[in-house]
Amino acid sequence: MDASTLRELRAVPLFSSLADGQSECLASGEIIKLEPGSVLAREGDTVESFYVLLEGEMRVSRNYENQAILMAVTKPGMFLG
């Protein structure tokens, strides 16, 4: 992960109070870029990672009786997983 991305992560309130030595664990993180409309995980999938959104937005929906209901919109700096 490059230094610019690490600075972005350190600006996220969840990580902002980490000391330099503690934030080294973030460097091994993986950058995932998704195209608009892509699905990160489907309802019922086991998610084994922790995701921090750095740009764009992610919509979280749930299916009820064959209808997708928007539950949340994740914005940069928010996390899920």
N, C-alpha and C positions, 0 to 999 in steps of 0.2 A: 504494500500500500504506500502511496507517495505521501510526502510531507504535507502537501496541500489538503489531502483527504483527511489525514490525521488531525490537522488543525480544525477542519469542519466538525469532526467527531468530538473533539475537545470542547467545542462551542455548544454542543448539545447539553442542556441542563443535567441530564443523567450522568454525564462524564466530566462536567466542568470542574468538579472539586477533586478529581484524581490528581495525585502527585505525579511527577514525571515518571518515576519508576513504576507506578501502578498503571499508567496509560500505555506502557509498552505492550501489554497484552492485546491492545486494539490493532497493533500493526500486523498481526497475523490474520486479520479479518479479510474477507473476500468481497470484492465489489461485484454486484449483480446489476446489470442494466436490462430492463424489460421494455419491450415495445408497448405503446398504448394498446389497451385492451387485453394484454397478456394476463394469465392467471398465475399467481405465485403459489397458491395452494387452494384446494377445493375443500368444501365443507366435509368434515370427517377424516381428512388427511392428517397424518401425524407429522407435525412440524418439529424438526430437530435443531433448528437454528434460531437465532435472535436477530431480528432485522431492524435497522435504523434507516429511516428514509431521509436522504440528503437533498433530493430535488424532486419536483413533480408532486403528484398526489396518488394515493392508493385508496381505492374504494373497497370497503368490507361489506359484503352482502350475505344474506342467508335466504335459502329457499323455503318458502311456506306454500304448500299446495301448488307447486309448479310456478310460483311467482317469486322473482328475486326481490327481496326487500333490502334497501340500503340501511345498514346498521351504523356505519361510521365512515368518515373520510379522514385518512391519515395524511398529514401535511409534513413538510420537511422539519426534522428535529424530533418527530414522534417515532415511536418504536412499536414493534409487535413481535410475537413469537414466544 
